[in-house]
């Protein structure tokens, strides 16, 4: 059974940082590209970042480029999203995606 579990969401002040994690099970994690998406209230789910299976190639949405970093630890079957210089417009539920599956999401709220 494929399972993706996100964690690390929290309430943070503008300019702050958070690290999200996505723990994977039920498939060959090291053989699959993975990605992060987010969905803000009233908006469509949008692509944030992607990483290839080996972790040496990444892609980012323009809105987060230079502030967010995606990386993975294949030994731990976990993907991460380091988010720095957070802005109120980063407020959303963040989802990980891989092997045609979605996690349940983790809430990130950026507010003073």
Backbone torsions as a table, in degrees:
resi	resn	phi	psi	omega
1	UNK	NA	123.2	179.1
2	UNK	-73.5	133.1	179.8
3	UNK	-143.0	132.6	174.9
4	UNK	-125.7	125.3	-176.7
5	UNK	-125.6	113.3	178.1
6	UNK	-87.2	151.7	174.5
7	UNK	-155.5	166.9	175.9
8	UNK	106.7	-8.8	178.3
9	UNK	-65.6	151.2	-177.1
10	UNK	-167.6	176.8	171.0
11	UNK	-91.6	126.5	-178.0
12	UNK	-138.7	150.3	178.6
13	UNK	-77.2	153.2	175.1
14	UNK	-53.4	138.6	-176.2
15	UNK	89.1	-9.1	-178.6
16	UNK	-81.5	-177.2	-177.5
17	UNK	-131.1	153.3	173.5
18	UNK	-146.0	153.7	171.7
19	UNK	-123.1	119.8	176.0
20	UNK	-94.0	149.7	176.6
21	UNK	-125.3	150.6	174.8
22	UNK	-133.8	107.8	179.9
23	UNK	-91.9	127.7	-174.7
24	UNK	-111.5	149.0	174.2
25	UNK	-155.3	159.9	175.4
26	UNK	90.1	1.1	176.4
27	UNK	-154.2	170.4	-178.6
28	UNK	-79.0	91.1	-174.4
29	UNK	-56.9	-44.5	-175.2
30	UNK	-67.1	-12.4	-179.1
31	UNK	-100.4	6.2	-173.8
32	UNK	-128.9	138.1	169.2
33	UNK	-67.6	153.6	-179.1
34	UNK	-134.9	160.8	-179.4
35	UNK	-151.1	162.7	174.5
36	UNK	-115.7	140.8	173.1
37	UNK	-130.5	166.8	173.3
38	UNK	-144.7	156.3	178.1
39	UNK	-138.9	117.6	177.2
40	UNK	-90.5	157.5	-179.7
41	UNK	-55.4	129.6	177.4
42	UNK	77.5	5.0	-178.4
43	UNK	-121.9	163.1	177.0
44	UNK	-76.7	156.1	175.2
45	UNK	-66.1	135.5	-176.7
46	UNK	-126.6	147.8	177.6
47	UNK	-69.0	138.5	178.5
48	UNK	-114.7	-53.9	-174.4
49	UNK	-160.0	154.4	178.3
50	UNK	-139.8	155.5	-179.9
51	UNK	-142.3	141.2	-179.1
52	UNK	-77.8	176.7	-172.7
53	UNK	-62.7	-36.1	-178.6
54	UNK	-84.3	-11.8	178.3
55	UNK	84.2	7.4	-176.3
56	UNK	-105.0	8.4	176.5
57	UNK	-140.4	129.1	-177.2
58	UNK	-133.6	161.7	176.1
59	UNK	-144.5	148.1	-175.8
60	UNK	-136.4	150.4	167.9
61	UNK	-70.2	148.7	-179.3
62	UNK	-58.4	-31.7	-175.6
63	UNK	-66.7	-19.4	-177.0
64	UNK	-121.2	-4.8	-177.4
65	UNK	-58.7	131.3	-179.2
66	UNK	88.6	-13.5	178.4
67	UNK	-113.1	-34.2	-177.6
68	UNK	-108.4	147.2	176.2
69	UNK	-132.2	126.4	176.1
70	UNK	-99.5	137.0	175.4
71	UNK	-154.1	170.0	-175.2
72	UNK	-145.9	156.9	174.3
73	UNK	-125.4	100.8	-175.1
74	UNK	-68.0	-28.3	177.5
75	UNK	-65.9	-33.2	179.5
76	UNK	-95.3	-2.2	-178.6
77	UNK	53.7	44.8	-176.5
78	UNK	-135.7	139.1	174.5
79	UNK	-112.2	151.0	-176.5
80	UNK	-130.5	158.4	171.1
81	UNK	-136.3	108.2	175.0
82	UNK	-86.8	121.1	-176.5
83	UNK	-116.5	117.5	178.9
84	UNK	-116.8	164.8	178.0
85	UNK	49.1	48.8	-175.5
86	UNK	-65.9	145.6	-178.8
87	UNK	-121.1	157.2	177.2
88	UNK	-54.8	-32.6	179.9
89	UNK	-73.3	-4.4	172.5
90	UNK	-83.2	-6.5	179.3
91	UNK	-61.4	124.2	-176.4
92	UNK	-178.4	170.1	166.0
93	UNK	-89.3	128.0	-177.1
94	UNK	-102.6	132.1	-177.0
95	UNK	-122.1	143.9	169.2
96	UNK	-101.8	152.4	-175.6
97	UNK	-137.9	136.2	176.5
98	UNK	-174.7	151.4	179.2
99	UNK	53.0	38.4	179.3
100	UNK	59.2	29.0	-179.3
101	UNK	-129.9	158.1	179.3
102	UNK	-123.6	147.3	169.4
103	UNK	-81.8	-177.1	-177.2
104	UNK	-85.0	-14.6	178.9
105	UNK	95.3	156.0	175.3
106	UNK	-137.1	135.5	-173.4
107	UNK	-83.2	128.2	172.3
108	UNK	-116.9	123.8	178.4
109	UNK	-123.9	123.7	179.5
110	UNK	-111.5	110.6	-175.2
111	UNK	-159.9	147.8	175.8
112	UNK	-93.5	NA	NA
